[in-house]
Amino acid sequence: MAASTAAVASKTSEPNRWIVLLFSVLGMVAVANFQYGWTLFVPPLQKHLNVDQSLIQVTFTVFVLLETWLVPFEGWLVDTFGPKLLVMLGGVLAGLGWVGSGKADTLTALYLSYAVAGLGAGIVYGTAIGLAMKWFPDHRGLAAGLTAAGFGAGSAFTVAPIANMIASAGYQAAFIRWGIIQGATVIVAAFFLKSPPAGWLPKTWRSKGSDEVKKRQSQVDFTSGEMVATSNFWLMYVMMAMVATGGLMAVAQLKPMAVDFKVDKIPVSLLGLTMPALTFALSADRMINGLCRPFWGWISDHIGREKTMTVAFGLEAIAIYVLLRFATNPLLFVVFSAFTFFGWGEIFSLFPALCGDFFGRKHATENYGFLYTAKGTSAMFVPIGSALAAGKAFDFRADILLLLGGFLVMCAVFLAPTVLRTQLSRNTKAILLAVAGVLITYGIILTVVPTVWTPFAAKWSLPNTGWKGVFRVAIFFDLAAAILAFFVLRRMKAPVKSEATGTAPQMAPAKARGVA
């Protein structure tokens, strides 16, 4: 009976999943510039506001924090109320954020405006990836990759128009006009989004894909609370944060880096096209960043997520090393910056796919939202990277508060019950999470408004490591993540739980790894 019901649902609903995927990708394209077009605005903002570049780059950190750390809550709203209205709201917030950024005349106004943009972009991103995991359990890597490709490559064709508008009409006009265009596009795409019916499964469920992937897939749905009580989740979180750090540094710092190496305005001819090196690099990077996501997702559907991670992370480490070595050559700057993105962007297809494999479909949007906050964690290192590159002082107060809050959350939901073997009472756990929430909120507010009082000071001068020193850290993170993927994550058993008793997740016995 259940099989026939799934088959009927599949026949009536399966064609719609491709329409949903198409408009999910369109929504992602529309919010891509909020992150990947940011580097174009850094120099004119710095000139207009007359502040250090590291303070301008705090805007990027604010955006990523709000775009990532609220996705679990936004995902819960999507899983509860459906995607259409939430994504419409996301389009409105995203558009208003860029319009406000165009009108901002102070750092605080800029931070607040880009925070609003981050809220909107986070709703769109989390919803789109969640829908891909729900509609495509049979091609999870490819579907997540195609959706993430919209975000990665969405700005490829708009880099030149936005750069030209900044040069001709000013960055304020570019923020306002493109904010309206992109926000309206998201609202239109929202009309075509919906979640699959309860119990729906495609005809190809469990009939396609490699054994390497199937043995890691769970038919049991984990809640977010059950998910974060597993060691699988926390290892994935650490790995995603490490790899994202190098990529976000490249995204946020590419233009300042090109200016420092004096290659930004030198014409480069490649594949029949001639453009200034920086414009060419930005366009190529965005295109490669998008194309690599479905590519690596498709590869992972065949050889497994962990092996694919090992190869991709290793390639990114090599790419960053070669980019730094040859960045003074305009042509090689274009080629190897694109190569860097080829090995980085896949985290946004491989990690959601593996999250869906391990923890099921029902809570997929909310569950991946928690994992996606790793990107927000890594964003804290972007302005620190700018300060290191310039050898300037940096105020670590917000970072300390955010890290303390995150540590308390990890203790309450993971370390206490699993590592320390201590079951916290409900009141104790609630108190720890409440304190963590206060610290994280305080940290975000301090990031947006640096003049807020704190009972401690933490402004320290940093050594002048230059770009090479900053990116050597990224190379180390990439290599460490590649090693963890192959030697640790690949050997971990897929998590299971008892549906009948509702007990907490336990690690599967060895032969349970092959259970479908």
ABEGO torsion letter per residue (X at the ends): XAAAAAAAAAAAAAAAAAAAAAAAAAAAAAAAAAAAAAAAAAAAAAAAAGBBAAAAAAAAAAAAAAAAAAAAAAAAAAAAAEAAAAAAAAAAAAAAAAAAAAABABAAAAAAAAAAAAAAAAAAAAAAAAAAAAABAABAAAAAAAAAAAAAAAAAAAAAAAAAAAAAAEAAAAAAAAAAAAAAAAAAAAAABBBBBBGBBBAABGABEBAAAAAABBABBBBAAAAAABAAAAAAAAAAAAAAAAAAAAAAAAAAAAAAAGAAABBBBBGGBBBBAAAAAAAAAAAAAAAAAAAAAAAAAAAEAAAAAAAAAAAAAAAAAAAAAAAABAAAAAAAAAAAAAAAAAAAAAAAAAAAAAAEAAAAAAAAAAAAAAAAAAAAAAAAAAAAAAGBBBBAAAAAAAAAAAAAAAAAAAAAAAAAGBBBBAAAAAAAAAAAAAAAAAAAAAAABAABBBABBABBBBBBAEAAAAAAAAAAAAAAAAAAAAAAAAABBBBBBBAAAGBBBBBBBAAAAABX
